[in-house]
Amino acid sequence: MKLEDIDLAETGIEATVTGLTYFGHQQMVTLSLADETTVRARWRPGVTVSTGQQVHIRAGGNIHAFPRE
């Protein structure tokens, strides 16, 4: 799954924003899920979140799943 495939959503998987890094007009957002899984997402300009904020995320785009080895 690409970083760009994780979207902010009204409903979906609950996550906490644990870090923000800015790359010009985009931002890399680090999120922690309830089971302590870390997820990273790359969001476009205009998406405003802050560290510690509770959000919902969802996967968009063409997602390809591969079996665990």
Legacy VTK file of the C-alpha trace (Angstrom):
# vtk DataFile Version 3.0
C-alpha trace
ASCII
DATASET POLYDATA
POINTS 69 float
0.000 0.000 0.000
1.335 3.415 -0.882
1.513 6.226 1.654
-0.842 8.235 -0.564
-3.507 5.494 -0.300
-4.297 6.298 3.349
-6.970 8.985 3.562
-8.493 10.994 6.378
-12.164 10.014 6.720
-15.331 10.844 8.661
-15.594 7.197 9.731
-13.189 4.299 9.529
-10.232 3.031 11.520
-9.537 5.124 14.615
-5.996 6.466 14.894
-3.984 8.998 16.873
-1.629 11.412 15.119
1.806 10.854 16.677
4.002 12.832 14.297
4.035 15.325 11.439
6.813 16.057 8.953
6.397 18.598 6.177
7.841 18.109 2.676
7.083 21.315 0.827
3.380 21.204 0.043
2.828 17.662 1.379
2.989 16.271 4.881
4.028 12.875 6.213
1.705 11.899 9.053
2.587 9.160 11.537
-0.426 7.499 13.139
-0.864 4.969 15.930
-3.774 2.519 15.812
-5.530 1.079 18.892
-3.404 -2.096 18.692
-0.247 0.098 18.634
0.395 -0.515 14.928
2.200 2.449 13.352
0.883 3.708 10.022
2.390 6.440 7.867
0.437 8.485 5.369
1.313 11.245 2.908
-1.401 13.887 2.755
-1.946 16.766 0.375
-2.088 20.427 1.285
-5.256 21.525 3.027
-5.447 18.521 5.363
-4.911 19.970 8.833
-4.174 17.709 11.800
-2.091 18.090 14.931
-0.049 15.746 17.106
-2.278 13.954 19.613
-5.414 14.433 17.530
-7.820 11.501 17.194
-8.774 10.856 13.552
-10.360 8.211 11.335
-8.536 6.807 8.330
-9.387 4.572 5.401
-7.524 3.017 2.503
-8.314 4.291 -0.971
-6.981 3.715 -4.448
-5.906 0.352 -5.816
-4.770 -1.723 -2.842
-2.876 -4.962 -3.469
-2.612 -7.482 -0.632
0.177 -10.046 -0.392
0.328 -13.047 1.956
2.635 -12.860 4.966
5.732 -14.953 4.595
LINES 1 70
69 0 1 2 3 4 5 6 7 8 9 10 11 12 13 14 15 16 17 18 19 20 21 22 23 24 25 26 27 28 29 30 31 32 33 34 35 36 37 38 39 40 41 42 43 44 45 46 47 48 49 50 51 52 53 54 55 56 57 58 59 60 61 62 63 64 65 66 67 68
